[in-house]
Amino acid sequence: MNNLKEKLYQKIQEHRPRITQLLEEHGDTVIDNVTVAQVIGGMRGIKSLVTDISYLDPFEGIRYRGFTLPEVLAKLPKPDRANMPFVEGLYYLLLTGEIPTKEEVESLVVDFKNRRVVPRYVWDVIDAFPSNSHPMAILSAAVMSLERESHFSSNYKNGINKMDYWSTTYEDATNLLAKMPLIGAYIYNKLYHPEKGHRYPDPSLDLGGNFAYMMGKDSPYDDVSRMYFIIHADHESGNVSAHTGHLVASSLSDIYYATSAMINGLAGPLHGLANQEVLRWLQGLMEQMKGEIPSEEDLKAYVWDTLNSGQVIPGYGHAVLRKTDPRYTVQREFCLKNMPEDPLFKYVDALYKVVPDILREQGKAKNPWPNVDAQSGVVQWHYGVTQYDFYTVLFAIGRSFGVLSNIIWDRALGYPLERPKSITTEMLEKMVEPKNELASMT
């Protein structure tokens, strides 16, 4: 076992008795009530999943293993001359709950490098897609094609002990995470820069640095990659992509099936495409203003026009958060340092100063503050990644770190097949009938 896997095994051994005790001593304890609105409204807010990887605090934003995002970025080791941490270090944190040392991360970086060889048939699968295919469809298929490499599947067929499911799942997950940035960069070059051809990985670079290299991007895009993958790595387990991966894996499908399904969920316009809508809206504003930074009054008028037409302000609001998304703040600070004169960023900056007050005045938004999507597309655009469809591929690479960390722990703790109970509309109506009758009597 490598250092991370040994540490993870120790953590699993310590954690298993906690789950056993909870089930034996408190299995019948009620922890939540469910309303009709929650049943019909997509189960929003129902406490029905367990993950120790991350928690979305309404006022502090995402916490990875108890650490706020600013703490994660400050505490995780960084490559030499980099401002953003190793993505590999985040994986160590998500799996163990501990901040790794620089030496532990560097050991894991070497392990990732040894795992990132992509079989030739995967490139053949990607090349077989027409050049006008959506990159998320290609990514999903490429990941799915790797299923034949699954250690878990082959060991399961040979009768592996269920207490050891986590071990081969760890191998599959780490193998896939090491390969996904290479696959993503290959898809980018195939679709958008076929004249450049495929770049082979640089053995001297960490995951984020090598991704930038294979994309053909100079510094500081290596820090952009590290930042982007880290801030998108997880957001609790209830969002569509994380939940889909968890659900599919609960059937003991291997992580290639689960990750491909996760990617498919992320591709939906209500989940992973929000940053594209932000960018389109910003560019429409820029066009209307003829590239000039509008006055505060002009900006307010544009925002009100958008709201009065029945649209929302893209990039603002969040179902859980009640403050500015820390993932937005991290990107804002990066922009202020590295691209303060970027035209699109100037518009984002100007909107940040007027939109929250307008949304509060309108009174419809529970959270008038910007979220992660308000700026993520702007950063990519600045560094030449101007193809909207590819942004979700970047999201998928980052989100895989949290989803796969969760699945490893699901297997370690023996979580069962997910199987919620459904009812009919008629049954739901009958459940509320006594309340309706009581209301009519009064």
C-alpha positions in Angstrom: 0.0 0.0 0.0 1.1 3.5 -0.7 1.1 6.2 2.1 -2.4 7.5 1.3 -3.9 4.1 1.1 -2.4 3.1 4.4 -3.7 6.2 6.0 -7.1 5.7 4.5 -7.2 2.1 5.8 -6.5 3.3 9.3 -9.3 5.9 9.0 -11.8 3.2 7.7 -11.0 0.9 10.6 -11.7 3.8 13.1 -14.9 4.8 11.4 -16.7 1.5 10.9 -17.6 1.0 14.6 -19.3 4.5 14.5 -21.7 3.4 11.8 -22.4 0.1 13.5 -23.2 1.8 16.8 -25.5 4.4 15.2 -27.5 1.6 13.5 -27.7 -0.6 16.6 -28.5 2.1 19.2 -30.3 4.7 17.2 -31.6 3.1 14.0 -35.2 4.0 14.8 -34.6 7.7 15.7 -36.4 10.2 13.6 -34.1 12.9 12.3 -36.3 14.9 9.9 -39.9 15.5 8.8 -41.0 15.4 5.1 -43.5 17.8 3.6 -45.6 17.4 0.5 -43.7 20.2 -1.2 -40.4 18.3 -0.6 -41.9 15.1 -2.1 -43.1 16.9 -5.2 -40.2 19.3 -5.4 -37.3 16.9 -6.0 -36.7 15.9 -2.4 -35.0 19.3 -1.8 -33.8 19.6 1.8 -34.7 16.1 3.0 -31.9 14.8 5.2 -31.5 11.4 3.6 -27.8 11.0 2.6 -24.6 10.7 4.5 -21.2 12.1 3.4 -18.3 13.1 5.5 -16.4 14.5 2.5 -18.1 17.9 2.4 -20.9 20.0 4.0 -22.5 23.1 2.5 -22.9 25.6 5.3 -25.5 28.3 4.4 -23.2 31.1 5.8 -19.7 29.8 5.3 -20.1 27.9 2.0 -18.6 24.6 1.2 -16.5 22.9 3.8 -14.2 20.1 2.8 -13.7 17.7 5.8 -14.6 20.6 8.1 -12.2 23.1 6.5 -13.6 26.2 4.8 -12.5 26.8 1.3 -10.1 29.7 2.3 -8.6 27.3 4.9 -8.2 24.5 2.3 -6.4 26.8 -0.1 -4.2 28.2 2.6 -3.3 24.9 4.3 -2.8 22.5 1.4 0.8 22.3 0.1 1.5 24.1 -3.2 3.9 23.3 -6.1 7.0 25.5 -6.2 6.3 28.9 -7.6 2.5 28.2 -7.6 -0.2 30.1 -5.8 -2.8 27.3 -5.8 -2.4 23.9 -4.1 -1.8 20.5 -5.5 -5.1 18.9 -6.6 -3.6 15.7 -5.4 -3.4 17.2 -1.9 -7.1 17.8 -2.0 -7.7 14.1 -2.8 -5.6 13.2 0.3 -7.7 15.6 2.4 -11.1 14.3 1.1 -10.2 10.7 1.8 -8.5 11.1 5.2 -9.8 14.3 6.7 -6.2 15.4 7.3 -4.1 18.1 5.7 -1.1 16.3 4.1 2.5 17.4 4.4 4.4 18.5 1.3 6.2 15.2 1.3 3.0 13.2 1.5 1.5 15.2 -1.4 4.7 14.8 -3.5 4.6 11.0 -3.0 0.9 11.0 -4.2 1.9 13.2 -7.2 4.3 10.5 -8.2 1.6 7.8 -7.7 -0.8 9.8 -10.0 1.9 10.1 -12.7 2.4 6.3 -12.6 -1.3 5.8 -13.1 -2.0 8.3 -15.9 -1.2 6.1 -18.9 -4.3 6.1 -21.1 -4.8 2.9 -23.3 -4.7 3.5 -27.0 -8.3 2.3 -27.4 -9.6 5.2 -25.4 -8.0 7.7 -27.9 -9.6 5.6 -30.7 -13.0 6.0 -29.0 -12.6 9.7 -28.8 -11.3 10.0 -32.4 -14.4 8.0 -33.6 -16.7 10.8 -32.6 -17.7 13.4 -35.2 -16.0 16.8 -34.8 -19.3 18.5 -34.0 -20.0 16.2 -31.0 -20.6 17.6 -27.6 -17.5 17.2 -25.4 -19.5 15.8 -22.5 -20.8 13.0 -24.6 -17.3 12.2 -25.6 -16.0 12.4 -22.1 -18.8 10.1 -20.8 -18.0 7.5 -23.6 -14.3 7.7 -23.0 -14.7 7.0 -19.2 -17.1 4.2 -20.0 -14.7 2.6 -22.4 -12.2 2.3 -19.5 -14.6 0.0 -17.6 -12.6 -3.1 -18.8 -9.8 -1.9 -16.6 -11.8 -2.2 -13.4 -10.0 -3.9 -10.6 -13.2 -4.0 -8.5 -15.2 -5.8 -11.2 -12.6 -8.4 -11.9 -12.1 -9.0 -8.1 -15.8 -9.1 -7.4 -16.3 -11.9 -10.0 -13.6 -13.8 -8.1 -15.4 -13.5 -4.8 -13.7 -10.7 -3.0 -14.7 -10.1 0.7 -17.1 -7.2 1.0 -15.0 -5.7 3.7 -12.3 -5.2 1.0 -14.5 -3.6 -1.6 -13.1 -0.2 -0.8 -9.5 -1.3 -1.7 -10.1 -2.2 -5.3 -12.5 0.8 -5.6 -9.7 3.0 -4.4 -7.5 1.6 -7.1 -10.1 2.2 -9.8 -10.9 5.7 -8.6 -7.3 6.8 -8.4 -6.5 5.4 -11.8 -9.4 7.2 -13.3 -8.7 10.5 -11.6 -5.1 10.4 -12.9 -6.3 9.8 -16.4 -9.3 12.2 -16.7 -7.3 15.5 -17.2 -5.4 13.8 -20.0 -8.7 12.7 -21.6 -10.2 16.2 -21.1 -7.2 17.9 -22.8 -7.3 15.4 -25.7 -11.0 16.1 -26.3 -10.3 19.9 -26.2 -7.6 19.6 -28.8 -9.5 17.2 -31.0 -12.6 19.4 -31.1 -11.2 22.9 -31.1 -7.5 22.8 -32.1 -7.0 19.7 -34.3 -4.1 21.5 -36.1 -2.1 21.3 -32.8 -2.4 17.5 -32.4 -2.1 15.6 -29.2 0.4 16.6 -26.5 1.9 13.9 -24.4 2.0 14.5 -20.7 5.0 16.2 -19.1 6.4 13.8 -16.4 7.8 16.7 -14.4 4.4 18.3 -13.7 1.6 17.8 -11.2 -2.0 17.1 -12.2 -2.9 20.8 -12.6 0.3 21.8 -14.2 0.2 19.0 -16.7 -3.4 19.7 -17.7 -2.4 23.3 -18.5 0.6 22.0 -20.5 -1.6 19.5 -22.5 -4.1 22.2 -23.2 -1.3 24.3 -24.6 -1.7 27.1 -22.0 1.0 29.0 -20.3 1.3 30.1 -16.7 -0.8 31.0 -14.7 -3.3 28.7 -16.4 -1.8 25.9 -14.3 -3.0 27.8 -11.2 -6.4 28.3 -13.0 -6.7 24.5 -13.4 -5.7 23.8 -9.8 -8.2 26.4 -8.6 -11.0 25.3 -10.8 -10.7 21.6 -10.0 -10.5 22.3 -6.2 -13.4 24.6 -5.9 -15.7 22.3 -8.0 -14.6 19.1 -6.3 -17.7 18.6 -4.2 -20.8 20.3 -2.9 -22.4 17.7 -0.6 -24.0 14.6 -2.0 -27.4 15.8 -2.9 -26.7 17.7 -6.2 -27.4 15.8 -9.4 -23.9 14.8 -10.3 -22.8 13.7 -6.9 -26.1 11.9 -6.2 -26.1 10.2 -9.5 -22.6 8.8 -9.0 -23.5 7.7 -5.4 -26.8 6.1 -6.6 -25.2 4.1 -9.5 -22.3 3.0 -7.3 -24.8 1.8 -4.6 -25.7 -1.1 -6.9 -22.0 -2.1 -6.9 -21.5 -0.9 -10.4 -17.8 0.0 -10.6 -16.6 3.6 -10.7 -16.4 3.8 -14.5 -20.1 3.2 -14.7 -20.8 5.6 -11.8 -18.5 8.3 -13.2 -19.9 8.1 -16.7 -23.4 8.5 -15.1 -22.2 11.4 -13.0 -21.0 13.1 -16.1 -24.3 12.6 -17.9 -26.1 14.2 -14.9 -23.7 17.2 -14.9 -24.4 17.8 -18.6 -28.0 18.8 -17.9 -28.7 22.5 -18.4 -30.1 22.9 -14.9 -26.8 21.7 -13.3 -23.6 22.2 -15.1 -24.3 24.8 -17.7 -24.9 27.9 -15.6 -21.5 29.4 -16.3 -22.3 29.5 -20.0 -25.5 31.4 -19.3 -23.6 33.9 -17.3 -21.1 34.5 -20.0 -23.8 34.9 -22.7 -25.6 37.5 -20.5 -22.4 39.4 -19.8 -21.4 39.5 -23.4 -24.9 40.7 -24.3 -24.5 43.5 -21.7 -21.1 44.3 -23.2 -22.5 44.5 -26.7 -25.3 46.8 -25.6 -22.8 49.1 -23.9 -20.5 49.0 -26.9 -17.6 47.7 -24.7 -17.7 50.7 -22.4 -18.1 50.2 -18.7 -21.6 51.5 -17.9 -22.4 54.0 -15.2 -24.0 52.6 -12.1 -27.4 54.0 -13.3 -27.0 52.3 -16.7 -26.1 49.0 -15.1 -29.0 49.2 -12.7 -31.4 49.8 -15.6 -30.0 46.8 -17.5 -30.4 44.6 -14.4 -34.0 45.8 -13.8 -34.8 45.3 -17.5 -33.6 41.7 -17.2 -35.7 41.1 -14.1 -38.8 42.8 -15.4 -38.7 40.6 -18.6 -39.2 37.6 -16.3 -35.6 36.4 -16.4 -33.2 35.9 -13.5 -29.8 37.4 -13.2 -27.5 34.5 -14.1 -24.8 33.7 -11.6 -26.7 35.1 -8.6 -28.6 33.2 -5.9 -28.2 29.7 -4.5 -30.6 27.1 -3.1 -28.6 26.8 0.2 -26.1 29.6 0.5 -27.1 32.8 2.2 -24.0 34.8 1.5 -21.5 35.3 -1.3 -20.3 31.9 -2.5 -16.7 31.5 -1.3 -15.9 29.8 -4.6 -16.8 33.2 -6.3 -14.6 35.0 -3.8 -11.6 32.8 -4.6 -12.0 33.5 -8.3 -12.5 37.2 -7.7 -9.3 37.4 -5.8 -7.5 35.5 -8.5 -8.9 38.0 -11.1 -7.9 41.0 -9.1 -4.4 39.7 -9.0 -3.9 38.3 -12.4 -6.4 39.9 -14.8 -7.8 43.1 -13.3 -8.0 44.9 -16.7 -9.9 42.1 -18.4 -13.1 43.7 -19.9 -15.4 40.9 -18.9 -14.0 40.9 -15.3 -14.7 44.7 -15.1 -18.3 44.0 -15.9 -18.4 41.2 -13.3 -16.8 43.6 -10.8 -19.3 46.3 -11.5 -22.3 44.0 -11.3 -21.1 42.7 -7.9 -21.5 46.2 -6.6 -25.1 46.7 -7.7 -26.9 43.4 -8.2 -27.3 42.3 -4.5 -29.0 45.6 -3.6 -31.4 45.3 -6.6 -32.3 41.7 -5.8 -32.9 42.6 -2.1 -35.2 45.4 -3.3 -37.0 43.1 -5.7 -37.5 40.7 -2.7 -37.8 37.4 -4.6 -34.3 36.1 -4.1 -33.5 34.3 -0.9 -29.8 34.8 -1.6 -28.9 38.0 -3.6 -25.2 37.2 -3.7 -23.1 35.8 -6.6 -22.4 32.1 -6.8 -19.5 30.1 -8.3 -20.8 30.5 -11.9 -20.8 34.3 -11.9 -17.1 34.3 -12.7 -15.9 30.8 -13.7 -16.6 31.2 -17.4 -15.0 34.7 -17.4 -11.7 33.2 -16.1 -11.6 30.5 -18.7 -12.5 33.0 -21.5 -9.6 35.3 -20.5 -7.1 32.4 -20.9 -8.4 31.5 -24.4 -10.8 28.7 -23.5 -13.7 30.4 -25.3 -15.7 27.2 -26.2 -18.7 27.2 -23.9 -19.4 23.5 -24.2 -16.0 22.6 -22.8 -16.6 24.3 -19.4 -18.7 21.4 -18.2 -15.8 19.0 -18.9 -13.6 21.1 -16.6 -16.4 20.9 -14.0 -16.7 17.1 -14.4 -12.9 16.6 -13.9 -13.1 18.6 -10.6 -16.3 17.1 -9.4 -15.0 13.6 -9.9 -12.6 14.0 -7.0 -15.4 14.5 -4.5 -17.7 11.9 -6.0 -15.1 9.2 -6.2 -13.9 9.9 -2.7 -17.5 9.5 -1.5 -17.9 6.2 -3.3 -14.7 4.8 -1.8 -16.1 5.6 1.7 -19.5 4.2 0.7 -17.8 0.9 0.0 -15.7 1.0 3.1 -18.7 1.5 5.3 -20.9 -1.0 3.5 -23.7 1.4 2.6 -26.5 -0.5 1.0 -28.3 -0.2 -2.3 -30.2 3.1 -2.4 -33.9 2.5 -2.7 -36.3 5.3 -1.6 -40.0 4.5 -1.6 -42.3 6.2 -4.0 -46.1 6.7 -3.8 -48.8 7.8 -6.2 -50.4 11.2 -6.3 -53.7 9.7 -5.1 -51.9 8.3 -2.1 -50.4 11.7 -1.4 -53.8 13.4 -1.6 -55.3 10.9 0.9 -52.4 11.6 3.3 -53.4 15.2 3.5 -57.2 14.7 3.5 -57.7 14.9 7.3 -56.1 18.3 7.3 -58.3 19.5 4.5 -61.4 18.2 6.2 -60.4 19.9 9.5 -59.8 23.2 7.6 -63.2 23.0 6.0 -64.9 22.5 9.4 -63.3 25.6 10.8 
